[in-house]
Amino acid sequence: MKQVLVLGAGQSATYLIDYLLNEAQKNDWFVTVGDLNREVAMAAVNNHPSGNAIAFDINDATMRETQIKKTDIVVNLLHPMFQHLIAIDCVHFGKHMVTASYEDANVKLLDQDAHRKGILILNEMGLDPGIDHMSAMKLIHAVQSKGGIITSFLSYGGALPAPDSAPEPLRYAITWNPRNVIRAGEAGALYMEDGKLKTLSHHHVFKRTWPVEVEGIGTFEAYPNRNSMMYQELFGLKNVKTMVRGTLRFPGWSETWQQIVALGLPNETMPIPGLADMTYRDFTQMFLPLHVSGSRLENRVANFLGINPTGGIMANLNWLGLFSEEKIGGNHRTSADVMTAMLSRKLPLPEGGRDMVILIHEIDVHYPEENNRSERITTTLIDYGVPNSFTAIAKTVGLPAAIAAKMILNGKMHLTGCHIPTHPSIYEPVLEELKKFGVGFAEVVKQK
């Protein structure tokens, strides 16, 4: 019997665990789900006869090594900071690993060791990154096989509440790890526009937005996501003049989040003593210089940020609770901890609501051997969650990793070393399997 170890049973892991448990009955596997909170793991396993839940502390070296040593594959959905730690153990014990996180630079250095052990460390096997890479590579390779030269590549992704479930005033809901929302844009952004490199610091990412039309839904706003340029070489786009990967939100989100960043609230490195005994007003007050004009905290915040004290952004900050007299409580270490808890409390998916995932690729292609014909190809994936059941984000993050794990266990993926899913032997079968679950792209081609 083959053993599967799933690490992490949070919001994005539920669909993956359900898929692997169902496949376990068909394939003579046993699935062990480990989470720091055993009750969360038990809920995900739900007494399935082919599964078990354990309390798992990633920092307990003996526990970590014991569990990894006896498994055949590790499916890691823990925080990205633990990716390297788990990968080292997997290489040491000769075990495959699949993760949905961006490939850590230190993990990439394990490539030769993984080759020698004959194992596959497969990173970025989720939604974004994951399905976005696979669908982009399929599209790019198809165009290049016809002699097309790609001159512009834009890719957008968003995990959002569906329009009929988008709570006011921010039209956003927490359907995945809220820490990732807090950390959005923290590394800044780098992209190319009309042959010119553009770079942004964290404090400017949310100022650089533009509208994106999604057919059948409406207008969204996009902001640049991380380092777009690293994918120019990975995707083989040497002739591209515009290279942008962007994140989608409903209009208005970025102007409010920009001010939260300007205040410095997403800081997760500076410990702050006594947070539990502070009110939220005390908390917000800390981020202002000593001498800012205004008698009330709200006016001083507005003056510091240079925004209308009675406008929509201030109303949103007030709605979030940043000016409340309520005590913070809890066991928070940093301001990012406070903001994470605040978003989780204020932005749940409404009861009976559903979420939505959007992925869009828009490429401009030139065909020099076809009378210099040019066209724009747009591919769009839209997937909706099921109310009071699996979310679209859990499905689209977990399903690619689960499918890859199944392929590895069944001997249908023969790569070794450290990879992201840009190789045809990965993306072709996984994308085909995704279609069976209704996860596919609609394509529109327009001549230019």
DRENDO-1510 file (C-alpha; in Angstrom, 1 decimal, always signed):
<recs>
REC; n; res; u; v; w
REC; 1; MET; +0.0; +0.0; +0.0 .
REC; 2; LYS; +1.4; +3.4; -1.0 .
REC; 3; GLN; +1.5; +6.1; +1.6 .
REC; 4; VAL; +0.6; +9.8; +0.9 .
REC; 5; LEU; +1.4; +12.5; +3.4 .
REC; 6; VAL; -0.5; +15.8; +3.1 .
REC; 7; LEU; +0.9; +18.6; +5.2 .
REC; 8; GLY; -1.6; +21.4; +5.9 .
REC; 9; ALA; -5.4; +21.1; +6.1 .
REC; 10; GLY; -6.3; +24.8; +5.7 .
REC; 11; GLN; -8.9; +26.4; +3.4 .
REC; 12; SER; -7.0; +25.6; +0.2 .
REC; 13; ALA; -6.4; +21.9; +1.1 .
REC; 14; THR; -10.0; +20.6; +1.5 .
REC; 15; TYR; -10.6; +19.7; -2.2 .
REC; 16; LEU; -7.2; +18.1; -2.6 .
REC; 17; ILE; -7.7; +16.0; +0.5 .
REC; 18; ASP; -11.1; +14.9; -0.7 .
REC; 19; TYR; -9.7; +14.0; -4.1 .
REC; 20; LEU; -6.8; +12.0; -2.7 .
REC; 21; LEU; -9.0; +10.1; -0.3 .
REC; 22; ASN; -11.4; +9.1; -3.1 .
REC; 23; GLU; -8.5; +8.0; -5.3 .
REC; 24; ALA; -7.0; +6.1; -2.3 .
REC; 25; GLN; -9.9; +3.7; -2.4 .
REC; 26; LYS; -9.3; +3.0; -6.1 .
REC; 27; ASN; -5.5; +2.7; -6.0 .
REC; 28; ASP; -4.6; +1.0; -2.7 .
REC; 29; TRP; -3.2; +4.1; -1.0 .
REC; 30; PHE; -3.5; +5.5; +2.5 .
REC; 31; VAL; -3.6; +9.2; +3.1 .
REC; 32; THR; -2.2; +10.8; +6.3 .
REC; 33; VAL; -3.2; +14.4; +6.8 .
REC; 34; GLY; -1.0; +16.4; +9.2 .
REC; 35; ASP; -1.8; +19.8; +10.6 .
REC; 36; LEU; -0.7; +21.8; +13.7 .
REC; 37; ASN; -4.4; +21.7; +14.6 .
REC; 38; ARG; -5.4; +18.0; +14.6 .
REC; 39; GLU; -9.1; +18.9; +14.7 .
REC; 40; VAL; -8.8; +20.7; +11.4 .
REC; 41; ALA; -7.1; +17.7; +9.9 .
REC; 42; MET; -9.8; +15.4; +11.3 .
REC; 43; ALA; -12.5; +17.5; +9.8 .
REC; 44; ALA; -10.8; +17.3; +6.4 .
REC; 45; VAL; -10.4; +13.5; +6.6 .
REC; 46; ASN; -14.0; +13.2; +7.8 .
REC; 47; ASN; -13.6; +9.6; +9.1 .
REC; 48; HIS; -12.7; +8.3; +5.6 .
REC; 49; PRO; -11.5; +4.7; +5.8 .
REC; 50; SER; -8.4; +5.4; +3.7 .
REC; 51; GLY; -7.2; +8.3; +5.7 .
REC; 52; ASN; -6.0; +9.4; +9.1 .
REC; 53; ALA; -5.4; +12.8; +10.8 .
REC; 54; ILE; -2.4; +13.6; +12.9 .
REC; 55; ALA; -1.2; +16.6; +14.8 .
REC; 56; PHE; +1.9; +17.7; +12.9 .
REC; 57; ASP; +4.5; +20.3; +14.1 .
REC; 58; ILE; +6.8; +21.2; +11.2 .
REC; 59; ASN; +9.4; +22.4; +13.7 .
REC; 60; ASP; +9.6; +19.0; +15.4 .
REC; 61; ALA; +12.5; +17.4; +13.5 .
REC; 62; THR; +11.9; +13.9; +14.8 .
REC; 63; MET; +8.2; +14.0; +14.0 .
REC; 64; ARG; +8.9; +15.5; +10.5 .
REC; 65; GLU; +11.5; +12.9; +9.6 .
REC; 66; THR; +9.4; +10.0; +11.0 .
REC; 67; GLN; +6.4; +10.9; +8.9 .
REC; 68; ILE; +8.4; +11.7; +5.7 .
REC; 69; LYS; +10.5; +8.6; +6.0 .
REC; 70; LYS; +7.5; +6.2; +5.9 .
REC; 71; THR; +5.6; +7.9; +3.0 .
REC; 72; ASP; +5.9; +7.6; -0.8 .
REC; 73; ILE; +5.0; +11.2; -1.6 .
REC; 74; VAL; +4.6; +14.5; +0.4 .
REC; 75; VAL; +1.9; +16.9; -0.8 .
REC; 76; ASN; +2.9; +20.1; +1.0 .
REC; 77; LEU; +0.4; +22.9; +1.5 .
REC; 78; LEU; +2.1; +24.5; +4.5 .
REC; 79; HIS; +3.4; +28.1; +4.5 .
REC; 80; PRO; +6.0; +28.7; +1.8 .
REC; 81; MET; +8.7; +29.4; +4.5 .
REC; 82; PHE; +8.7; +25.7; +5.2 .
REC; 83; GLN; +9.1; +24.5; +1.6 .
REC; 84; HIS; +12.9; +24.2; +1.8 .
REC; 85; LEU; +12.8; +22.3; +5.2 .
REC; 86; ILE; +10.4; +19.7; +3.8 .
REC; 87; ALA; +12.2; +19.5; +0.5 .
REC; 88; ILE; +15.5; +18.7; +2.2 .
REC; 89; ASP; +14.0; +15.9; +4.1 .
REC; 90; CYS; +12.3; +14.5; +1.0 .
REC; 91; VAL; +15.6; +14.5; -0.9 .
REC; 92; HIS; +17.4; +12.9; +2.1 .
REC; 93; PHE; +14.9; +10.1; +2.4 .
REC; 94; GLY; +14.2; +9.8; -1.4 .
REC; 95; LYS; +10.6; +10.9; -1.4 .
REC; 96; HIS; +8.7; +12.8; -4.0 .
REC; 97; MET; +7.2; +16.2; -3.1 .
REC; 98; VAL; +4.5; +18.3; -4.7 .
REC; 99; THR; +3.7; +21.8; -3.5 .
REC; 100; ALA; +1.5; +24.7; -4.6 .
REC; 101; SER; +4.0; +27.4; -3.5 .
REC; 102; TYR; +6.4; +29.4; -5.6 .
REC; 103; GLU; +9.7; +27.6; -6.0 .
REC; 104; ASP; +12.0; +28.7; -3.2 .
REC; 105; ALA; +15.5; +29.6; -4.5 .
REC; 106; ASN; +17.1; +27.2; -2.0 .
REC; 107; VAL; +14.8; +24.4; -3.2 .
REC; 108; LYS; +16.0; +25.0; -6.7 .
REC; 109; LEU; +19.5; +24.2; -5.5 .
REC; 110; LEU; +18.4; +20.7; -4.6 .
REC; 111; ASP; +17.9; +19.8; -8.3 .
REC; 112; GLN; +21.0; +17.7; -8.7 .
REC; 113; ASP; +20.5; +15.9; -5.4 .
REC; 114; ALA; +16.9; +15.1; -6.4 .
REC; 115; HIS; +18.1; +13.7; -9.8 .
REC; 116; ARG; +20.6; +11.5; -8.0 .
REC; 117; LYS; +17.8; +10.2; -5.7 .
REC; 118; GLY; +15.5; +9.7; -8.7 .
REC; 119; ILE; +12.7; +11.8; -7.2 .
REC; 120; LEU; +10.6; +14.7; -8.4 .
REC; 121; ILE; +10.2; +17.9; -6.4 .
REC; 122; LEU; +7.4; +19.6; -8.2 .
REC; 123; ASN; +6.7; +23.2; -7.2 .
REC; 124; GLU; +4.1; +25.9; -8.2 .
REC; 125; MET; +1.5; +23.2; -8.8 .
REC; 126; GLY; -1.6; +25.1; -7.7 .
REC; 127; LEU; -3.7; +27.8; -9.3 .
REC; 128; ASP; -1.5; +30.9; -9.5 .
REC; 129; PRO; +1.2; +29.7; -9.7 .
REC; 130; GLY; +0.2; +26.4; -11.4 .
REC; 131; ILE; -2.7; +26.4; -13.7 .
REC; 132; ASP; -1.6; +29.8; -15.0 .
REC; 133; HIS; +1.9; +28.4; -16.0 .
REC; 134; MET; +0.5; +25.3; -17.5 .
REC; 135; SER; -2.1; +27.0; -19.6 .
REC; 136; ALA; +0.3; +29.7; -20.7 .
REC; 137; MET; +2.9; +27.1; -21.8 .
REC; 138; LYS; +0.3; +25.2; -23.8 .
REC; 139; LEU; -0.8; +28.4; -25.5 .
REC; 140; ILE; +2.7; +29.6; -26.2 .
REC; 141; HIS; +3.9; +26.3; -27.5 .
REC; 142; ALA; +0.9; +26.0; -29.8 .
REC; 143; VAL; +1.5; +29.4; -31.3 .
REC; 144; GLN; +5.2; +28.8; -31.7 .
REC; 145; SER; +4.6; +25.5; -33.5 .
REC; 146; LYS; +2.8; +27.5; -36.1 .
REC; 147; GLY; +5.7; +30.0; -36.6 .
REC; 148; GLY; +4.1; +32.7; -34.5 .
REC; 149; ILE; +6.2; +35.3; -32.7 .
REC; 150; ILE; +4.7; +36.5; -29.4 .
REC; 151; THR; +5.2; +40.3; -29.0 .
REC; 152; SER; +3.0; +40.9; -26.0 .
REC; 153; PHE; +2.1; +38.7; -23.0 .
REC; 154; LEU; -0.4; +39.7; -20.3 .
REC; 155; SER; -1.7; +37.3; -17.7 .
REC; 156; TYR; -4.2; +38.0; -15.0 .
REC; 157; GLY; -5.5; +36.0; -12.0 .
REC; 158; GLY; -7.9; +36.6; -9.2 .
REC; 159; ALA; -9.5; +34.7; -6.3 .
REC; 160; LEU; -12.7; +36.7; -5.5 .
REC; 161; PRO; -16.2; +36.4; -4.3 .
REC; 162; ALA; -18.6; +35.9; -7.1 .
REC; 163; PRO; -20.4; +39.1; -8.2 .
REC; 164; ASP; -23.6; +37.8; -6.5 .
REC; 165; SER; -21.7; +37.2; -3.3 .
REC; 166; ALA; -19.4; +40.1; -3.1 .
REC; 167; PRO; -20.0; +41.9; +0.3 .
REC; 168; GLU; -19.9; +45.6; +0.5 .
REC; 169; PRO; -18.1; +47.9; +0.9 .
REC; 170; LEU; -14.8; +46.3; -0.3 .
REC; 171; ARG; -16.3; +43.6; -2.5 .
REC; 172; TYR; -13.8; +41.0; -1.3 .
REC; 173; ALA; -14.0; +37.9; +0.9 .
REC; 174; ILE; -11.3; +35.7; +2.5 .
REC; 175; THR; -11.5; +32.3; +0.8 .
REC; 176; TRP; -7.8; +31.4; +1.2 .
REC; 177; ASN; -5.0; +32.1; +3.6 .
REC; 178; PRO; -5.6; +35.7; +4.8 .
REC; 179; ARG; -1.8; +36.1; +5.4 .
REC; 180; ASN; -1.3; +36.0; +1.7 .
REC; 181; VAL; -3.7; +38.9; +1.3 .
REC; 182; ILE; -1.8; +40.9; +3.9 .
REC; 183; ARG; +1.5; +40.1; +2.2 .
REC; 184; ALA; +0.3; +41.0; -1.3 .
REC; 185; GLY; +2.7; +43.3; -3.1 .
REC; 186; GLU; +5.3; +43.2; -0.4 .
REC; 187; ALA; +8.1; +42.4; -2.8 .
REC; 188; GLY; +7.1; +45.2; -5.2 .
REC; 189; ALA; +6.7; +44.5; -8.9 .
REC; 190; LEU; +8.8; +44.3; -12.1 .
REC; 191; TYR; +7.4; +44.1; -15.6 .
REC; 192; MET; +7.9; +45.3; -19.1 .
REC; 193; GLU; +5.6; +47.7; -21.1 .
REC; 194; ASP; +6.3; +48.6; -24.7 .
REC; 195; GLY; +9.9; +47.5; -24.4 .
REC; 196; LYS; +10.6; +49.5; -21.2 .
REC; 197; LEU; +11.2; +47.9; -17.8 .
REC; 198; LYS; +9.0; +49.2; -15.0 .
REC; 199; THR; +9.6; +48.6; -11.3 .
REC; 200; LEU; +7.6; +49.4; -8.2 .
REC; 201; SER; +8.2; +49.3; -4.5 .
REC; 202; HIS; +5.6; +47.8; -2.1 .
REC; 203; HIS; +4.3; +51.3; -1.4 .
REC; 204; HIS; +3.5; +52.0; -5.0 .
REC; 205; VAL; +2.1; +48.6; -6.3 .
REC; 206; PHE; -1.5; +49.5; -5.5 .
REC; 207; LYS; -1.3; +52.9; -7.1 .
REC; 208; ARG; -0.5; +51.3; -10.5 .
REC; 209; THR; -3.9; +49.8; -11.5 .
REC; 210; TRP; -5.7; +49.6; -14.8 .
REC; 211; PRO; -9.1; +48.3; -15.9 .
REC; 212; VAL; -9.6; +44.8; -17.3 .
REC; 213; GLU; -12.8; +43.6; -19.0 .
REC; 214; VAL; -13.9; +40.1; -18.2 .
REC; 215; GLU; -16.5; +38.9; -20.7 .
REC; 216; GLY; -19.8; +38.1; -19.1 .
REC; 217; ILE; -18.8; +39.5; -15.7 .
REC; 218; GLY; -17.7; +43.1; -16.1 .
REC; 219; THR; -14.8; +45.5; -15.3 .
REC; 220; PHE; -12.1; +44.6; -12.8 .
REC; 221; GLU; -9.0; +46.4; -11.7 .
REC; 222; ALA; -5.5; +44.9; -12.1 .
REC; 223; TYR; -2.3; +45.6; -10.4 .
REC; 224; PRO; +1.2; +44.2; -11.2 .
REC; 225; ASN; +2.1; +40.9; -9.5 .
REC; 226; ARG; +5.7; +40.3; -8.3 .
REC; 227; ASN; +8.4; +39.8; -10.9 .
REC; 228; SER; +6.9; +39.3; -14.3 .
REC; 229; MET; +10.2; +39.3; -16.0 .
REC; 230; MET; +11.4; +36.0; -14.5 .
REC; 231; TYR; +8.9; +34.3; -16.8 .
REC; 232; GLN; +10.2; +35.8; -20.0 .
REC; 233; GLU; +13.0; +33.2; -20.2 .
REC; 234; LEU; +11.0; +30.4; -18.5 .
REC; 235; PHE; +8.2; +30.8; -21.1 .
REC; 236; GLY; +10.7; +31.3; -24.0 .
REC; 237; LEU; +9.4; +34.8; -24.9 .
REC; 238; LYS; +12.6; +36.4; -26.2 .
REC; 239; ASN; +10.8; +38.7; -28.6 .
REC; 240; VAL; +8.2; +40.1; -26.2 .
REC; 241; LYS; +7.9; +43.8; -25.7 .
REC; 242; THR; +5.2; +43.8; -23.1 .
REC; 243; MET; +5.3; +41.3; -20.2 .
REC; 244; VAL; +2.9; +41.7; -17.4 .
REC; 245; ARG; +1.4; +39.3; -14.8 .
REC; 246; GLY; -1.4; +41.0; -12.8 .
REC; 247; THR; -3.8; +40.4; -10.0 .
REC; 248; LEU; -7.5; +41.1; -10.4 .
REC; 249; ARG; -9.7; +42.8; -7.8 .
REC; 250; PHE; -13.1; +44.5; -8.0 .
REC; 251; PRO; -12.7; +48.2; -8.6 .
REC; 252; GLY; -11.9; +50.2; -5.5 .
REC; 253; TRP; -10.0; +47.6; -3.5 .
REC; 254; SER; -6.6; +48.9; -4.4 .
REC; 255; GLU; -7.2; +52.5; -3.5 .
REC; 256; THR; -8.1; +51.4; +0.1 .
REC; 257; TRP; -5.4; +48.8; +0.4 .
REC; 258; GLN; -2.9; +51.4; -0.8 .
REC; 259; GLN; -3.6; +53.5; +2.3 .
REC; 260; ILE; -3.3; +50.5; +4.5 .
REC; 261; VAL; +0.2; +49.9; +3.0 .
REC; 262; ALA; +1.0; +53.6; +3.3 .
REC; 263; LEU; +0.2; +53.5; +7.1 .
REC; 264; GLY; +2.6; +50.4; +7.4 .
REC; 265; LEU; -0.1; +48.1; +8.8 .
REC; 266; PRO; +1.0; +44.9; +6.9 .
REC; 267; ASN; +4.4; +44.7; +8.7 .
REC; 268; GLU; +5.1; +41.2; +9.9 .
REC; 269; THR; +8.7; +41.6; +10.9 .
REC; 270; MET; +8.5; +44.1; +13.8 .
REC; 271; PRO; +7.2; +42.7; +17.1 .
REC; 272; ILE; +5.0; +45.1; +19.0 .
REC; 273; PRO; +4.6; +44.6; +22.8 .
REC; 274; GLY; +1.2; +44.8; +24.5 .
REC; 275; LEU; -1.0; +44.5; +21.4 .
REC; 276; ALA; -3.7; +42.4; +23.2 .
REC; 277; ASP; -4.4; +45.3; +25.7 .
REC; 278; MET; -4.6; +48.0; +23.0 .
REC; 279; THR; -7.7; +49.3; +21.4 .
REC; 280; TYR; -7.8; +49.4; +17.6 .
REC; 281; ARG; -7.6; +53.2; +17.9 .
REC; 282; ASP; -4.4; +52.9; +20.0 .
REC; 283; PHE; -3.1; +50.5; +17.3 .
REC; 284; THR; -3.8; +52.9; +14.5 .
REC; 285; GLN; -2.4; +55.8; +16.4 .
REC; 286; MET; +1.0; +54.1; +16.6 .
REC; 287; PHE; +1.6; +54.4; +12.8 .
REC; 288; LEU; +1.2; +58.2; +12.8 .
REC; 289; PRO; +4.1; +60.6; +13.3 .
REC; 290; LEU; +3.9; +62.5; +16.6 .
REC; 291; HIS; +2.9; +65.9; +15.1 .
REC; 292; VAL; +0.1; +65.4; +12.6 .
REC; 293; SER; -2.6; +68.1; +12.4 .
REC; 294; GLY; -6.1; +67.3; +13.5 .
REC; 295; SER; -7.9; +66.9; +16.8 .
REC; 296; ARG; -9.5; +63.5; +16.1 .
REC; 297; LEU; -7.6; +60.4; +15.1 .
REC; 298; GLU; -9.7; +60.1; +11.9 .
REC; 299; ASN; -8.7; +63.6; +10.8 .
REC; 300; ARG; -5.0; +63.0; +11.6 .
REC; 301; VAL; -5.0; +59.7; +9.6 .
REC; 302; ALA; -6.7; +61.5; +6.7 .
REC; 303; ASN; -4.2; +64.4; +6.8 .
REC; 304; PHE; -1.2; +62.0; +7.1 .
REC; 305; LEU; -2.4; +60.0; +4.1 .
REC; 306; GLY; -3.6; +63.1; +2.1 .
REC; 307; ILE; -7.1; +61.7; +1.5 .
REC; 308; ASN; -10.6; +63.1; +2.0 .
REC; 309; PRO; -11.6; +62.7; +5.7 .
REC; 310; THR; -15.2; +62.1; +4.7 .
REC; 311; GLY; -14.5; +60.1; +1.6 .
REC; 312; GLY; -15.0; +56.5; +0.6 .
REC; 313; ILE; -11.5; +55.3; +1.7 .
REC; 314; MET; -11.9; +56.7; +5.2 .
REC; 315; ALA; -15.3; +55.1; +5.4 .
REC; 316; ASN; -13.7; +51.7; +4.4 .
REC; 317; LEU; -10.9; +52.1; +7.1 .
REC; 318; ASN; -13.6; +52.9; +9.6 .
REC; 319; TRP; -15.7; +49.9; +8.5 .
REC; 320; LEU; -12.7; +47.6; +9.0 .
REC; 321; GLY; -12.5; +48.7; +12.6 .
REC; 322; LEU; -9.3; +50.7; +12.6 .
REC; 323; PHE; -10.9; +53.4; +14.7 .
REC; 324; SER; -12.8; +51.2; +17.1 .
REC; 325; GLU; -12.5; +51.5; +20.9 .
REC; 326; GLU; -12.7; +47.7; +21.1 .
REC; 327; LYS; -9.7; +45.9; +22.6 .
REC; 328; ILE; -7.6; +43.8; +20.2 .
REC; 329; GLY; -7.1; +40.9; +22.5 .
REC; 330; GLY; -5.8; +37.6; +21.1 .
REC; 331; ASN; -2.2; +36.5; +20.9 .
REC; 332; HIS; -0.8; +38.8; +18.2 .
REC; 333; ARG; +2.9; +39.5; +17.8 .
REC; 334; THR; +3.0; +42.0; +14.9 .
REC; 335; SER; +0.7; +44.4; +13.1 .
REC; 336; ALA; +0.3; +41.9; +10.3 .
REC; 337; ASP; -1.1; +39.5; +12.8 .
REC; 338; VAL; -3.7; +42.1; +13.9 .
REC; 339; MET; -4.6; +42.8; +10.2 .
REC; 340; THR; -4.8; +39.1; +9.4 .
REC; 341; ALA; -7.3; +38.5; +12.2 .
REC; 342; MET; -9.2; +41.7; +11.2 .
REC; 343; LEU; -9.7; +40.6; +7.6 .
REC; 344; SER; -10.7; +37.1; +8.6 .
REC; 345; ARG; -13.4; +38.5; +10.9 .
REC; 346; LYS; -14.7; +41.3; +8.6 .
REC; 347; LEU; -14.5; +39.6; +5.2 .
REC; 348; PRO; -15.9; +36.1; +5.4 .
REC; 349; LEU; -17.7; +34.7; +2.4 .
REC; 350; PRO; -21.4; +35.4; +3.1 .
REC; 351; GLU; -23.5; +32.5; +4.3 .
REC; 352; GLY; -24.7; +30.6; +1.2 .
REC; 353; GLY; -22.3; +32.7; -1.0 .
REC; 354; ARG; -19.8; +31.4; -3.5 .
REC; 355; ASP; -16.4; +32.4; -4.6 .
REC; 356; MET; -14.9; +32.8; -8.1 .
REC; 357; VAL; -11.6; +32.2; -9.7 .
REC; 358; ILE; -10.5; +34.0; -12.9 .
REC; 359; LEU; -7.4; +33.4; -15.0 .
REC; 360; ILE; -6.8; +35.3; -18.3 .
REC; 361; HIS; -4.0; +35.1; -20.8 .
REC; 362; GLU; -3.9; +37.8; -23.6 .
REC; 363; ILE; -1.1; +37.5; -26.2 .
REC; 364; ASP; -0.3; +39.4; -29.4 .
REC; 365; VAL; +1.1; +37.2; -32.1 .
REC; 366; HIS; +2.9; +38.1; -35.3 .
REC; 367; TYR; +3.2; +35.5; -38.1 .
REC; 368; PRO; +6.0; +36.6; -40.5 .
REC; 369; GLU; +5.5; +33.6; -42.8 .
REC; 370; GLU; +1.8; +34.4; -43.2 .
REC; 371; ASN; +2.0; +37.8; -44.9 .
REC; 372; ASN; +2.9; +39.3; -41.5 .
REC; 373; ARG; -0.5; +38.5; -40.1 .
REC; 374; SER; -1.1; +39.5; -36.5 .
REC; 375; GLU; -3.7; +38.4; -34.0 .
REC; 376; ARG; -4.7; +38.7; -30.4 .
REC; 377; ILE; -5.5; +35.5; -28.5 .
REC; 378; THR; -7.4; +35.7; -25.2 .
REC; 379; THR; -8.0; +32.6; -23.1 .
REC; 380; THR; -10.2; +32.8; -20.0 .
REC; 381; LEU; -10.9; +30.5; -17.2 .
REC; 382; ILE; -13.8; +31.3; -14.8 .
REC; 383; ASP; -14.7; +28.8; -12.1 .
REC; 384; TYR; -17.3; +29.2; -9.3 .
REC; 385; GLY; -17.4; +27.6; -5.9 .
REC; 386; VAL; -20.4; +25.6; -4.6 .
REC; 387; PRO; -22.3; +27.4; -1.8 .
REC; 388; ASN; -21.8; +25.8; +1.6 .
REC; 389; SER; -19.4; +23.3; +0.0 .
REC; 390; PHE; -16.0; +23.4; -1.8 .
REC; 391; THR; -14.7; +26.8; -2.8 .
REC; 392; ALA; -13.4; +27.5; -6.3 .
REC; 393; ILE; -10.0; +28.5; -4.8 .
REC; 394; ALA; -9.8; +25.2; -2.9 .
REC; 395; LYS; -10.6; +23.3; -6.1 .
REC; 396; THR; -8.3; +25.1; -8.4 .
REC; 397; VAL; -5.4; +25.3; -5.9 .
REC; 398; GLY; -5.7; +21.7; -4.7 .
REC; 399; LEU; -6.8; +19.8; -7.8 .
REC; 400; PRO; -3.6; +20.3; -9.9 .
REC; 401; ALA; -1.4; +19.2; -7.0 .
REC; 402; ALA; -3.6; +16.2; -6.4 .
REC; 403; ILE; -3.6; +15.2; -10.0 .
REC; 404; ALA; +0.2; +15.5; -10.2 .
REC; 405; ALA; +0.5; +13.4; -7.0 .
REC; 406; LYS; -1.7; +10.7; -8.5 .
REC; 407; MET; +0.4; +10.6; -11.7 .
REC; 408; ILE; +3.6; +10.3; -9.8 .
REC; 409; LEU; +2.2; +7.5; -7.6 .
REC; 410; ASN; +0.9; +5.6; -10.6 .
REC; 411; GLY; +4.2; +5.9; -12.5 .
REC; 412; LYS; +2.9; +8.3; -15.2 .
REC; 413; MET; +5.3; +11.2; -14.5 .
REC; 414; HIS; +8.9; +10.2; -15.1 .
REC; 415; LEU; +10.7; +13.5; -14.5 .
REC; 416; THR; +13.3; +13.8; -11.7 .
REC; 417; GLY; +14.9; +16.9; -10.1 .
REC; 418; CYS; +13.2; +20.2; -9.2 .
REC; 419; HIS; +10.6; +21.5; -11.6 .
REC; 420; ILE; +7.7; +23.9; -12.1 .
REC; 421; PRO; +5.0; +22.8; -14.5 .
REC; 422; THR; +6.3; +24.2; -17.7 .
REC; 423; HIS; +7.2; +20.8; -19.2 .
REC; 424; PRO; +4.7; +19.2; -21.7 .
REC; 425; SER; +4.9; +15.9; -19.8 .
REC; 426; ILE; +3.4; +17.7; -16.8 .
REC; 427; TYR; +1.0; +20.3; -18.2 .
REC; 428; GLU; -0.6; +18.3; -21.0 .
REC; 429; PRO; -2.0; +15.4; -18.9 .
REC; 430; VAL; -2.8; +17.7; -16.0 .
REC; 431; LEU; -4.7; +20.2; -18.1 .
REC; 432; GLU; -6.7; +17.3; -19.7 .
REC; 433; GLU; -7.6; +15.9; -16.3 .
REC; 434; LEU; -8.7; +19.4; -15.1 .
REC; 435; LYS; -11.2; +19.6; -18.0 .
REC; 436; LYS; -13.0; +16.6; -16.6 .
REC; 437; PHE; -13.7; +18.7; -13.5 .
REC; 438; GLY; -14.9; +21.6; -15.5 .
REC; 439; VAL; -11.7; +23.6; -15.2 .
REC; 440; GLY; -10.9; +24.8; -18.7 .
REC; 441; PHE; -10.3; +27.8; -20.8 .
REC; 442; ALA; -12.5; +29.6; -23.4 .
REC; 443; GLU; -10.4; +31.0; -26.3 .
REC; 444; VAL; -11.2; +34.1; -28.5 .
REC; 445; VAL; -9.0; +35.0; -31.5 .
REC; 446; LYS; -9.2; +38.4; -33.1 .
REC; 447; GLN; -7.2; +39.6; -36.1 .
REC; 448; LYS; -5.2; +42.8; -35.7 .
</recs>
